[in-house]
Amino acid sequence: MAATFGTAGGNFQASPAKRPQAMQELLRMDPRPAWWYTHHPARWTFKDNEWVPWLSQMFADPGVSGVDKVGNTDQAEVAKRRRGFTVIPWDAEPDGYVVAYEGAAGPVHLSRWELPKVVAGQHRIATDEDGYWAFCKRLVKDGYIELPDPDFIDIQIERQDKKVAEWKEKAPASPFHRDALAVEEALLEAMIVAKERLYNPPPAGEEPEPAPKPKPRRGRA
């Protein structure tokens, strides 16, 4: 019996060809196990005129830092919490903040804000810093991370205040300190304003107070 391969009009449909599974491009980076963000109350940084939490990571690396041989992190989490750390759950970010890529040597777990790319034949990681820092701020707003002790922020402000005082003394004899002093003074003022905004945020819909701008540099004598 004759076989029919199509209609007289030749109505065939094509789809993009795909490489065989064995030939598919894999991420050429060292394997990285699953992990979680963690935060300690004494780890905050001043970023873009705001006080934001500085995060670290807890990896599910078998046999390392309290993780058992099959990758269970229960004991590691207990040890972290005893030291004051908060373990941030994956669902603190919609769809999770950890993503996995197939690597040539095993799975590579990265954050949602890290994007692998090939540059001149080498695998690199591009980072969405704005997205990452926005996530850090949301962790505070959404209650995953508590506000820092005001005394801790005061210590950071006092350090900057001391730096400004020292640079004022050096400015008359040092062009470098004289030219940069205005920037350090503006940073000190911004840190103070940001502390007030952190503990007393403006009402919803009200514009926050703008951060002070650095004063123009004074010309050299």
TIGU-5179 format. One record per residue (C-alpha): x, y negated, z negated. Coordinates in pm, whole numbers, padded with zeros to 5 digits, always signed. Layout:
BEGIN
XYZ;...
end
This chain:
BEGIN
+00000+00000+00000;+00133-00339+00093;+00227-00579-00189;+00087-00931-00198;+00348-01191-00302;+00141-01508-00277;-00131-01686-00096;-00103-01818+00251;-00031-02163+00112;+00267-02039-00090;+00136-02166-00428;+00431-02063-00643;+00537-02247-00958;+00891-02290-01083;+01026-02368-01431;+01372-02491-01540;+01626-02213-01560;+01762-02125-01903;+02096-01983-01999;+02098-01627-02135;+02100-01622-02515;+02465-01516-02521;+02564-01819-02310;+02369-02086-02500;+02569-02378-02635;+02633-02345-03009;+02757-02605-03252;+03131-02561-03289;+03165-02664-03651;+03245-02477-03969;+02937-02310-04118;+02767-02510-04391;+02524-02344-04635;+02191-02488-04737;+02218-02769-04991;+02023-03021-05199;+02082-03386-05280;+02153-03456-05647;+02180-03777-05845;+02344-03875-06173;+02216-04179-06371;+02565-04334-06367;+02592-04328-05988;+02450-04638-05828;+02597-04867-05566;+02531-05218-05437;+02435-05188-05070;+02290-05458-04845;+02199-05677-05143;+02018-05399-05328;+02103-05157-05607;+02052-04808-05463;+02128-04456-05594;+02450-04289-05481;+02371-03925-05401;+02585-03613-05413;+02515-03259-05291;+02467-02914-05442;+02548-02633-05197;+02406-02280-05200;+02756-02143-05141;+02768-01784-05277;+03008-01743-05568;+03084-02115-05600;+02985-02358-05881;+02733-02130-06049;+02573-01995-05730;+02546-01615-05743;+02681-01380-05475;+02355-01380-05278;+02318-01760-05278;+02069-01801-05566;+02114-02150-05714;+01912-02113-06037;+02216-02120-06268;+02378-02397-06066;+02065-02610-06106;+02055-02548-06482;+02421-02654-06510;+02355-02968-06307;+02058-03069-06519;+02253-03014-06840;+02507-03266-06710;+02229-03518-06645;+02183-03466-06271;+01849-03470-06094;+01809-03218-05812;+01607-03376-05530;+01358-03131-05371;+01365-03093-04994;+01008-03216-04959;+01102-03557-05101;+01130-03641-04728;+00844-03542-04495;+00942-03220-04312;+01249-03196-04537;+01578-03382-04544;+01791-03077-04451;+01798-02940-04096;+01983-02632-03966;+02171-02589-03639;+02296-02267-03484;+02673-02271-03508;+02927-02057-03327;+03043-01921-03665;+02712-01939-03851;+02433-02184-03946;+02530-02547-04001;+02303-02733-04245;+02309-03112-04208;+02093-03397-04329;+01812-03530-04113;+02022-03844-04060;+02325-03660-03919;+02317-03588-03544;+02579-03361-03385;+02713-03482-03051;+02996-03393-02815;+03252-03668-02756;+03535-03598-02513;+03484-03226-02559;+03485-03245-02939;+03188-03207-03172;+03125-03515-03384;+02854-03628-03626;+02667-03954-03569;+02498-04090-03882;+02180-04294-03905;+02294-04502-04203;+01985-04726-04205;+01757-04422-04221;+01964-04261-04495;+01974-04568-04721;+01600-04623-04667;+01550-04267-04792;+01761-04340-05102;+01543-04641-05181;+01225-04436-05136;+01350-04183-05390;+01332-04457-05651;+01002-04597-05529;+00843-04250-05520;+00965-04161-05869;+01220-03890-05785;+01498-04103-05935;+01455-04320-06244;+01577-04677-06263;+01927-04708-06405;+01993-04826-06759;+02016-05208-06738;+02341-05193-06935;+02497-04987-06656;+02410-05253-06398;+02538-05522-06634;+02877-05347-06647;+02902-05364-06266;+02805-05731-06271;+03058-05805-06544;+03332-05643-06336;+03246-05866-06041;+03230-06170-06269;+03578-06089-06399;+03704-06054-06042;+03564-06395-05949;+03728-06551-06254;+04064-06397-06164;+04041-06511-05803;+03958-06864-05913;+04285-06870-06106;+04481-06742-05807;+04308-06959-05545;+04523-07275-05587;+04841-07084-05500;+04698-06813-05271;+04532-06895-04936;+04388-06543-04923;+04209-06574-05259;+04101-06930-05183;+03944-06835-04848;+03767-06524-04984;+03649-06671-05314;+03317-06799-05176;+03229-06451-05052;+03300-06296-05391;+03097-06566-05567;+02803-06502-05335;+02833-06129-05400;+02816-06189-05774;+02504-06402-05736;+02344-06143-05507;+02411-05868-05761;+02238-06070-06033;+01937-06147-05811;+01912-05782-05706;+01909-05667-06069;+01614-05893-06144;+01434-05764-05834;+01507-05401-05931;+01339-05427-06272;+01079-05688-06179;+00978-05623-05817;+00757-05886-05652;+00383-05811-05630;+00267-05614-05327;+00246-05837-05021;+00473-06103-05167;+00803-06168-04992;+01108-06082-05208;+01351-06359-05292;+01616-06380-05019;+01970-06288-05116;+02213-06581-05140;+02431-06641-04837;+02808-06679-04866;+02924-07038-04868;+03142-07157-04579;+03509-07087-04633;+03721-07378-04738;+03997-07475-04504;+04355-07411-04598;+04556-07696-04738;
end
